[in-house]
Amino acid sequence: MAKKAPRRTVERILEATLALFNRFGEPNVSTTLISAELGISPGNLYYHFPAKDTLINTLFDRYEQALGELLRAGGSVKDVEDAWFFMHTLFELIWQYRFLYRDLNDLLSKNRHLETQVQAVLQTKTESIEAMLGSMERCGALAIDPLDAKVTATSLVVVLTYWLSFEYARNPRQALEPAHAQTALLRGAQHALHLLAPYMQAEQRAHLLRLMGAYTTVHP
């Protein structure tokens, strides 16, 4: 049986960096720690990533690419079932890169690349959520006027952007640990979709409550 080719050093570095950033928070992780975690010299790390900001920006660019692919599906959401899956998938991606949200204000204050890119991400998120609401309205799942749709889309983006910060503030020692991931994500999706409940048709609202009940039973 042929031996697998070793993973490229760049991929190993990015995987390890993401795991460390997510676990300890970006400000608490040095390039020395990353090198030690990988068992490589600092010089080898610097050869691939000359500065810590280069690592951060590369990870953000990967997140932004994955997010863009996901957000393009917003306009195809037809009902609460689709919306539940779409919102939960968004939260799963945010969890995968949770250090960006946990340390967002600190990162923005010192990284010009992120400052401009995050603004673009927020705009893209808002446009995708507006497209989702428009699609659900056209399909008869919602009854919402354009002004309410715009305000609600912004509120949903606020929940998406700051939910993990809220979870962290509630329980700093455990909230962002992998064992608590599903609970945190489900709560986020539930609270986000509850913003749509006043505009849902009766059967859609009832289905949302059933979904929430079912998932709460599985993930108490």
C-alpha positions as a printed Julia matrix, in Angstrom:
220×3 Matrix{Float64}:
   0.0    0.0    0.0
   1.46   3.33  -1.07
   2.3    5.77   1.7
   0.33   9.0    1.78
   2.26  12.08   0.83
   2.92  14.32   3.84
   0.72  17.36   4.07
   2.32  20.51   2.83
   3.91  22.63   5.54
   1.69  25.62   4.74
  -1.46  23.6    5.39
  -0.06  22.21   8.63
   0.82  25.7    9.8
  -2.63  27.08   9.01
  -4.42  24.15  10.67
  -2.34  24.45  13.83
  -2.68  28.23  13.94
  -6.45  28.09  13.56
  -6.72  25.49  16.33
  -4.53  27.55  18.67
  -6.31  30.82  17.9
  -9.68  29.17  18.5
  -8.56  27.57  21.75
  -6.61  30.39  23.39
  -7.6   33.52  21.48
  -5.41  35.2   18.87
  -3.78  37.74  21.26
  -2.55  34.88  23.47
  -0.87  32.89  20.7
   2.63  33.82  19.56
   4.5   32.62  16.51
   6.87  30.88  18.93
   3.96  28.87  20.32
   2.82  27.97  16.81
   6.32  26.79  15.89
   6.56  24.71  19.05
   3.14  23.16  18.44
   4.25  22.08  14.97
   7.74  21.01  15.99
   9.37  23.33  13.45
  11.83  26.16  13.82
  10.62  29.79  13.94
  12.69  30.35  10.81
  10.69  27.71   8.95
   7.46  29.38  10.03
   8.69  32.82   8.99
   9.74  31.45   5.61
   6.09  30.68   4.85
   4.45  33.45   6.9
   6.76  36.42   7.58
   4.45  37.93  10.21
   1.6   36.89  12.47
  -0.74  39.21  10.56
  -0.01  37.19   7.42
  -1.34  34.1    9.17
  -4.42  35.96  10.39
  -5.15  37.42   6.97
  -4.72  34.07   5.23
  -7.15  32.42   7.62
  -9.61  35.28   7.2
  -9.39  35.05   3.41
 -10.22  31.34   3.61
 -13.15  32.08   5.88
 -14.36  34.83   3.56
 -14.22  32.52   0.54
 -16.19  29.77   2.31
 -18.68  32.33   3.62
 -19.21  33.82   0.17
 -20.04  30.4   -1.28
 -22.55  29.8    1.51
 -24.17  33.23   1.37
 -24.95  32.83  -2.31
 -27.57  30.29  -1.23
 -29.56  32.92   0.66
 -31.81  33.69  -2.28
 -32.84  30.04  -2.63
 -34.26  29.72   0.91
 -37.99  29.07   0.53
 -39.37  28.2    3.97
 -38.52  27.8    7.64
 -36.93  24.39   7.05
 -34.52  25.89   4.53
 -33.93  28.9    6.8
 -33.1   26.65   9.76
 -30.53  24.72   7.73
 -29.08  27.91   6.2
 -28.74  29.68   9.55
 -27.27  26.66  11.33
 -24.74  26.19   8.52
 -23.72  29.84   8.86
 -23.18  29.37  12.58
 -21.13  26.22  11.95
 -18.79  28.17   9.66
 -18.53  30.97  12.2
 -17.68  28.37  14.85
 -14.96  26.93  12.63
 -13.28  30.38  12.6
 -14.55  31.51  15.99
 -11.38  33.36  16.97
 -12.32  36.01  14.4
 -15.51  36.7   16.34
 -14.14  36.19  19.84
 -11.31  38.67  19.21
 -13.01  40.84  16.59
 -12.58  44.27  18.17
  -8.94  43.64  19.01
  -8.21  42.36  15.51
  -9.9   45.32  13.83
  -7.97  47.81  15.95
  -4.6   46.62  14.68
  -5.15  45.06  11.25
  -6.06  47.32   8.35
  -6.73  44.41   6.01
  -9.36  43.01   8.34
 -10.86  46.42   8.97
 -11.79  46.8    5.32
 -12.61  43.14   4.67
 -14.92  42.76   7.66
 -16.95  45.74   6.48
 -17.39  44.01   3.13
 -18.37  40.75   4.85
 -21.03  42.51   6.93
 -22.48  44.05   3.78
 -22.5   40.71   1.96
 -24.15  39.0    4.94
 -26.85  41.66   5.03
 -27.53  41.38   1.3
 -27.75  37.58   1.56
 -30.19  37.73   4.48
 -32.3   40.28   2.6
 -32.34  37.89  -0.36
 -33.41  35.08   1.97
 -36.28  37.14   3.39
 -37.35  38.18  -0.09
 -37.39  34.6   -1.29
 -39.37  33.43   1.74
 -41.86  36.25   1.22
 -42.32  35.36  -2.44
 -42.82  31.69  -1.53
 -45.51  32.56   1.01
 -43.56  31.62   4.14
 -43.37  35.22   5.38
 -45.48  38.34   5.16
 -42.96  41.16   5.53
 -42.7   44.58   3.91
 -39.41  45.87   2.45
 -38.65  48.23   5.35
 -39.16  45.53   7.98
 -37.11  43.13   5.85
 -34.16  45.54   5.77
 -34.26  46.16   9.53
 -34.71  42.46  10.3
 -31.82  41.51   8.01
 -29.54  43.87   9.92
 -30.73  42.43  13.24
 -30.0   38.91  12.01
 -26.49  39.94  10.98
 -25.92  41.41  14.45
 -26.92  38.07  16.01
 -24.67  36.16  13.6
 -21.73  38.46  14.29
 -21.95  38.71  18.08
 -23.64  35.52  19.2
 -20.43  33.76  20.14
 -19.29  36.85  22.06
 -22.55  36.65  24.0
 -22.01  32.94  24.68
 -18.45  33.67  25.81
 -19.6   36.43  28.16
 -22.17  34.08  29.7
 -19.66  31.32  30.32
 -16.04  32.35  29.63
 -14.5   29.08  30.82
 -16.56  26.67  28.73
 -18.7   28.38  26.08
 -16.18  28.19  23.24
 -14.9   24.7   23.99
 -15.74  22.04  21.35
 -17.93  20.08  23.79
 -20.32  23.04  23.95
 -20.34  23.78  20.23
 -23.68  22.27  19.26
 -25.51  23.86  22.18
 -24.1   27.28  21.37
 -24.87  26.96  17.65
 -28.41  25.76  18.23
 -29.16  28.59  20.61
 -27.8   31.05  18.08
 -29.89  29.64  15.23
 -33.0   29.62  17.41
 -32.63  33.21  18.51
 -31.87  34.34  14.97
 -34.93  32.65  13.5
 -37.14  33.89  16.32
 -36.65  37.35  14.82
 -38.66  36.09  11.84
 -41.48  34.57  13.91
 -43.72  37.69  13.89
 -43.67  37.66  10.08
 -44.14  33.92   9.56
 -47.33  32.38   8.31
 -49.05  30.35  11.06
 -48.0   26.94   9.78
 -44.42  28.12   9.32
 -44.3   29.47  12.87
 -45.66  26.16  14.18
 -43.02  24.27  12.19
 -40.28  26.48  13.62
 -41.44  25.67  17.15
 -41.43  21.95  16.3
 -37.9   22.17  14.93
 -36.7   24.03  17.99
 -38.35  21.5   20.27
 -36.86  18.54  18.42
 -33.32  19.92  18.43
 -33.54  21.03  22.05
 -34.53  17.47  22.99
 -31.56  16.01  21.12
 -29.12  18.71  22.37
 -30.42  19.83  25.77
